[in-house]
Amino acid sequence: HSGMADGAPRTGGVRLPSRDLSFVVEKLLVWAWLTRSGPLTRKWIERTAGCSYPTVASVVRRLGSAVHRHPDRRIELRYLPHEEWSRLLAFSGEARSVMRFADRSGQPRTAAAMLRRLATLPLAGVAVGGVAGARHYHPDLDLVGLPRLDLSVHCPGQSADVGFGEQLDPALKVLNYPGEPAQLVLHFVRHKEPLFTPSSNGLPWADPIECLLDLHEARLEAQALEFLEALK
């Protein structure tokens, strides 16, 4: 539960745990590798993550030979060791914090309806992830429909405003037990730069790694694997 955000959605504001900067740095390296962004300068990583050099150095040290160090000191992943991927998955729920919502009124809005409603709201710092986001990057994703709506909320600080959830469906209530099925799930993006991908219809897309982590979190393992292979 420690990765969960604290606070009542009624006020719209939630407090988040302090940031796991090692997770953020490793995620950025994986992001650059899977999006073929090329080698990164340490300065770029520090600025994008919002961290200091020792954090970057300790992650690079832990990744060992999986990191290619260029003569100009830029770095990139050569590959992602299996145990590191497992580690990233294990820590992602905690590091990204998760808020899950369900509508118990008996007339819940579908994820697709919430997505359409979302496109009409003037929101900053919110992007579409999960299945919808993965489909944006990989349209052939083998899954019918939209089981739930995953959104990424950019939150480099300690507090976030999630009041927009009520505008999507006023009957949404926060779930406190991970096992309960949710209609809306919020994940908090804790790096300084959100890395959202602009979209033609207003609302941006969460980065592909966020979408991939969302699929795992939703226990859509087959789709997560398919999406990972497509990115590779």
SULNORKA-V132374 format. One record per pair of residues at least 12 apart in sequence whose ideal C-beta (glycine too) atoms are under 7 Angstrom apart, sorted by the first residue. I is the first residue (numbers start at 1). J is the second residue. If there is no record, write none. Layout:
BEGIN
I/J  I/J
END
This chain:
BEGIN
2/17  2/94  3/17  3/93  3/94  3/97  3/98  4/97  4/98  5/97  5/99  5/188  9/162  9/165  9/166  9/174  12/161  12/162  12/163  13/159  13/161  14/99  14/159  14/160  14/162  15/158  15/159  16/97  16/155  16/158  16/159  16/160  16/188  17/97  19/190  20/91  20/94  20/95  21/49  21/51  21/55  22/55  22/58  22/59  23/91  23/95  24/49  24/51  24/190  24/191  25/45  25/49  25/51  25/55  25/56  25/59  26/59  26/88  27/88  27/209  28/45  28/48  28/49  28/191  29/77  30/77  30/80  30/88  30/209  31/195  31/207  31/209  32/76  33/76  33/77  33/80  34/208  34/209  34/231  34/232  35/208  38/76  39/70  39/74  39/75  39/76  40/74  40/75  40/76  41/74  42/56  42/73  47/192  48/191  48/192  48/193  49/191  49/192  50/156  50/191  50/192  60/75  63/84  66/78  66/79  66/80  66/81  66/84  89/216  92/213  93/217  95/190  96/187  96/188  96/213  97/188  98/185  98/187  99/162  99/174  99/186  100/175  100/182  100/185  101/165  101/172  101/173  101/174  101/175  101/182  101/183  101/184  102/172  102/173  102/175  102/180  102/181  102/182  102/183  103/169  103/171  103/172  103/183  104/173  105/171  108/169  108/183  109/169  111/146  111/147  111/148  111/149  111/183  112/146  114/149  114/168  114/169  114/184  115/128  115/132  115/149  117/168  118/168  118/203  119/201  119/202  119/203  121/164  121/167  123/164  125/153  125/154  125/194  126/151  126/153  126/164  127/151  127/152  127/196  127/203  127/204  127/205  127/206  128/151  128/203  128/205  128/206  129/150  129/151  129/152  129/187  129/206  129/210  129/211  129/214  130/148  130/149  130/150  130/211  130/214  130/215  130/218  131/143  131/146  131/147  131/215  132/146  133/205  133/206  133/211  134/211  134/215  134/227  136/205  137/208  137/211  138/227  138/230  141/223  141/226  141/227  142/223  142/226  143/220  143/223  147/218  148/182  148/183  148/184  148/185  148/218  149/183  149/184  150/185  150/187  150/214  151/186  152/187  152/189  152/206  152/210  153/186  153/188  153/189  154/189  154/194  155/188  155/189  155/190  156/190  156/191  156/192  160/188  162/186  165/184  168/184  172/184  187/210  187/214  189/210  195/207  208/231  212/224  212/227  212/228  215/227
END
